Amino acid sequence: MRLEPITWERLTDALAGHAAKLTAQDGSPWLRIGVDGAPAARTGEAAEALAEALRARGRAVLVVGTGGFLRPASLRYEYGRRDPEAYFGGWFDVGALWREVFGPLEAGGSGRVLPDLWDPATDRATRSAPVELPPGGVLVVHGPLLLGHWFPFDLTVHLRLSPGALRRRTPEGEHWTLPAFARYEEEVDPDGAADVVVRADDPRRPAWSGIRS
C-alpha cells in the first residue's frame, strides 16, 4: 500500500470534505463514520477533530467511543484480567452498539442514540439519556477492533501502527493486549477493509492512503 505524507489538519479537512458529499449507503438520513485503531493510536482525538471539521460545515455530529460500551467486569474478566482472546472477542458489547447506536440511525429510525452504556470504573450502567441526532447528522464512532462486525459505516478510517510502534506507544501494563491486535491484523485485515488508512507511527508525521471509497 502506498502512503503519502500529510498533516493532521489536511487529513481532517479532506475527510470532512469527502463526508460532506456522501449519502448513506442504506438510504438512512444519517451518515455513520468509524475511526478504528488501538488505544495507542488515539482514535478519540482524531474523531473529535473530524467532528469539529464537520460542524464547521454545518453538520450536527455525535461522537461515540466504544469504551462506553464495555461488557460488565464479570464477563470481561471471566478468563482473567489479562486474557487477549477475551479482549479480542468479549470485552466490547457489540450487541448493545448495534441496538443502541446503529439501530436508531437505520432508515426509519428514531435518531435517538445512547452515547454510552457502561462505566468501567464503577462497573455499573451509566444511565445516560439518549441524544437525538437530527436527520442529516453524522455519527462518528471510534475505538479499537471496530472493523469486522458488519457495522453499517459509510466511511471507515483505520489509524495504523506498526507492531513496533504499537508496542512502544502502549503502556507496559497493557502489553497483554498486543496479541489481540496481531490477531486483528491477521483475521480482519483493517488495512484492506478500511476506506482510509493513516499511518500514525510518529504522531507528528502521519501518512495516508487517500480515500478509497
N, C-alpha and C positions, 0 to 999 in steps of 0.2 A: 504494500500500500504506500502510495506517495503522499507525504505530508508536507505542507508548506508553512513556513513561519508566519505567525500572525500575532497581533496584540489581543489581549482580552477585550479591550474596548471595540476593536474592529470585529472581532468574533461575535460579541454580543449584538452589535448593530446588524451584522449580516444575518444572524439567526432571527432577530426580531423582524427585520425587513422581510425575510422569507416567510415567517409565520403569518405576517400581516396579509399575505397573498393566498394563504392556504384555506381550504374548506375541509371540514371533517369528512373522512372517507365513508362514514356510515350514514351521512345525512343529518348528524346531530348539529344543533346550532352552536355547540361549544367546541373549542379546539383543545386537544389534550397533548401535552408535551412531556416527555420523560427525559430527565437528566440522570444518567446512570454512572456509577463509579464507586470505588471503595471509599470508606470514610476518609482515608488519607488524601483523596483527590479533592475533597471539599466541595462536594456537589451542591451543598446548600448555598454557598457563596455564588456559584455560577447560576443557580436557579433564581436567586434573589436579583442578581444583576440583569438577567434576562427579563424577569418580571418588571423591573423598573423601566427597561427599554420599551417593553410592550405598553406599559401605562403611559409613557411619553407619547405613544402613538394613538392614545385614546382608548385602549382596550382595558376592560376590567380583568384583573388577574388574581387567581388564588394559588398560593404556593403551599404544597403539602409535602412533608417529609415522611418517609416510611418509618422513621424512628418513632413516630407516634402511633404506629400500628404493629408494635411488637406483641407477641403472644404472652400470656401470663408466665411468670417465672417457673411455675410448676411444670409447664410444658417445654419451655426453652431449656431448662436445666435437667430434663428427665434423664439424660445420659451424661450428666456432669456439666459444670460451668464452662468447660473449655473443649467442647466437642465440635470439631469443624464440620462434621457431617450434619449435626443438628443445626448449626449456624447456616449452612447452605440451604437446607430444606425445611427447617422447622422454627426459625426464630420470628419470621415476619408473617403476619396474619393476612395471607393472600386473599382468603375468602372475604374478610372484612373490607379490604381495599376494593375488591370487586363490588361488594354490596353497598358500602357507604361513600365511596369516592367516585368510582366509574359508573355504577348503576344509575345514579341520579342525573348523569350527563349523557345518557343514551338519548337517541331521538325520542321525543315524547316524555322525557324525564322531568323531574321537578326542578332540577338545578340546585337543590339543597344538599350541599356536600358537608360531610363531617370532617373537620380539619385534623382531628386526632381522636384516638380511641382509648389508648392505654398509656399510663405513666409508668415507665420502668423504675423510677426512683421509689415510688410508693407501692408499685405493683397493684394498682387499682385503676378502675376506669376513670378517665379524665372528666367525664360528664360535660364535655364541651358542647355548645349548641351548634347546630348545622349553620353553615354560611351559604347564603343564596348567591349564586353566580348568575348574572343576567345573561340572556341569550347574546351570543357574540363574544362572550367572555372566554378566557383562556385558563385552563388548569395546567400548572407546572408541578409535576411530581418528581421528587429527587430522592436518591438513596442507592444503596448497594444492591446488586443482584436483581435489578429491575427487569431485565430482558428475559425472554423465555417463558413468560407466564401468559402470553397472548393478551396482555393489556391492550386496550384499543387506542394506542398512541397514534397521533397523526404526524408526529415528528419525534425522533429519538436522538439523543446526544450521549455518546459514551466518552467519559473522561478516562483516558487510558494511562496507566502507569506500568512501566516495565517491571518485571519481577524484582530487580534490584532496587528501583525507586520505591516500589511498594513496601519492601522490607525496611528501607531507610526511613521512610516517612510514616510508617506505622509504629505507634508506641510499642516498646518491647513487651509490655503486658498483654498486648493484643496480637502478638505474632502467631498465636494458636489459630487465628482466623485465616492465615495465609494459604493453607491447603484448600480452603473453601473457594478462594479466588482462583487458585490454579485449576480447580475442577470447573469453575465457571468458564474460564478461558477455553478449556478443552471441550466441554459439553455444549455450551451456549454460543461460543464464538461471538462475543459482543462486537468485535471489530467488524465482522461481517454482517451482523444483524442490525447495527445502528445506522441511521441515516447520516450522521455526522460523527466522526471520530476526532477527538482532540488529545494530542499527546501532552501530558501535563507533568512529565518527569521533573522539569525545572519550572516551578510555578511562575517564574518571571519571563519565561520564553516558551509559550505554548506554540504548537503547530497543529494544523488541522487538515482534514481530508477534503474540505469543501462539502457541499450539500449534495447528497446522492439521491434524494427523493424527488 
